[in-house]
Amino acid sequence: MSLDVSPALLAQAQEGRVAQADFIDTVRGSLPYAYQVVAGLSTELAAAEGEFATDNTTPSDEERAQLLRALASNAIRGSLEDHFGVKLAFVNCHRVGAFRPGSEGSEAYLEFTSLHNQIRNQSPELRSC
């Protein structure tokens, strides 16, 4: 299970109306490491002049699982992108990049998400992530 959903949020979902703020609060509580990584990257990106910020920390298995759950879900990933005003990219099971919205066609984004960059970011330690 990806998220610890409160009965109130479940009721909202069953009525077809989930408030974005309530969903983000659920993500923050359920996936604190993933939320913290994206929050940190968005802060770093806002303070920098570069095209993107990246986190290449090797997390614990539990932390890695949070990143995978957050970034593999379109709803969670999209909500984090909207909330923090970034475009996320993901390589391997731990390297996250935060880009400025609209930069998906930029050289930096295309390089970060390229096949050859995916291969360069492989390691035996992360084989089963």
C-alpha positions in Angstrom: 0.0 0.0 0.0 1.4 3.4 -1.0 -0.5 5.7 1.4 -2.0 5.7 4.9 -5.4 7.1 4.0 -7.6 8.6 6.7 -11.3 7.7 6.7 -12.1 11.4 5.9 -9.9 11.3 2.8 -11.4 8.0 1.8 -14.9 9.5 2.1 -13.8 12.4 -0.1 -12.4 10.0 -2.7 -15.6 7.9 -2.7 -17.6 11.1 -3.4 -15.1 11.9 -6.2 -13.7 15.1 -4.7 -10.3 14.9 -3.1 -8.8 18.2 -2.0 -5.2 18.6 -3.2 -4.0 19.9 0.2 -5.5 16.9 1.9 -3.9 14.5 -0.6 -0.5 16.2 -0.1 -0.8 16.0 3.7 -1.4 12.3 3.3 1.6 11.9 1.0 3.7 13.9 3.5 2.6 11.6 6.4 2.8 8.4 4.4 6.0 8.9 2.5 8.0 11.3 4.6 11.4 10.6 3.0 10.1 11.0 -0.5 8.3 14.2 0.4 11.5 15.5 2.1 13.6 14.7 -1.0 11.3 16.6 -3.3 10.9 19.5 -0.8 14.7 19.8 -0.5 15.2 19.6 -4.3 12.6 22.3 -4.9 14.2 24.6 -2.4 17.6 24.0 -3.9 16.3 24.6 -7.4 14.6 27.8 -6.4 17.9 29.1 -4.8 20.1 28.1 -7.7 20.6 29.4 -11.2 21.1 25.9 -12.7 18.5 24.1 -14.8 17.9 21.4 -12.2 18.7 20.0 -8.8 19.4 16.4 -8.1 19.6 14.1 -5.2 21.8 11.0 -5.6 21.8 9.9 -2.0 21.8 6.2 -1.5 18.8 5.7 0.8 17.9 2.8 3.0 15.6 0.1 1.6 12.6 1.7 3.4 13.5 5.1 2.0 14.0 3.8 -1.5 10.6 2.1 -1.3 9.1 5.5 -0.5 10.7 7.1 -3.5 9.6 4.3 -5.8 6.0 4.5 -4.5 5.9 8.3 -4.8 7.4 8.6 -8.2 5.8 5.5 -9.8 2.3 6.8 -9.1 1.1 9.4 -11.6 -1.2 10.9 -8.9 1.4 11.2 -6.2 4.2 12.4 -8.5 1.9 14.9 -10.3 0.6 16.2 -7.0 4.2 16.7 -5.7 5.1 18.4 -8.9 2.2 20.8 -8.6 2.7 21.4 -4.9 6.4 22.2 -5.3 6.3 23.8 -8.7 8.8 21.4 -10.3 9.0 18.7 -12.9 10.4 15.5 -11.5 12.7 13.0 -13.3 13.8 9.7 -11.9 16.8 7.5 -12.7 17.4 4.2 -11.2 15.8 3.7 -7.8 17.3 6.6 -5.9 18.4 9.5 -8.2 15.7 12.2 -8.4 16.0 15.4 -10.4 13.8 18.5 -10.0 13.6 20.6 -13.1 11.9 23.9 -13.8 8.4 23.4 -15.2 8.4 23.5 -19.0 12.0 22.3 -19.3 11.2 18.8 -20.6 12.6 19.7 -24.0 15.8 21.2 -22.6 19.2 19.6 -23.1 19.6 19.0 -19.4 16.3 17.2 -19.0 16.8 15.1 -22.1 20.3 14.1 -20.9 19.0 13.3 -17.4 16.3 11.1 -18.7 18.3 9.5 -21.6 18.9 5.8 -22.1 22.7 6.3 -21.7 22.2 8.2 -18.5 20.0 5.4 -17.2 22.8 2.9 -17.9 25.5 5.1 -16.4 23.5 5.2 -13.2 23.4 1.4 -12.7 25.4 -0.4 -10.0 25.4 -3.9 -8.6 24.3 -2.7 -5.2 21.1 -1.3 -6.6 20.3 -4.3 -8.8 17.1 -5.3 -6.9 15.7 -1.9 -6.1 
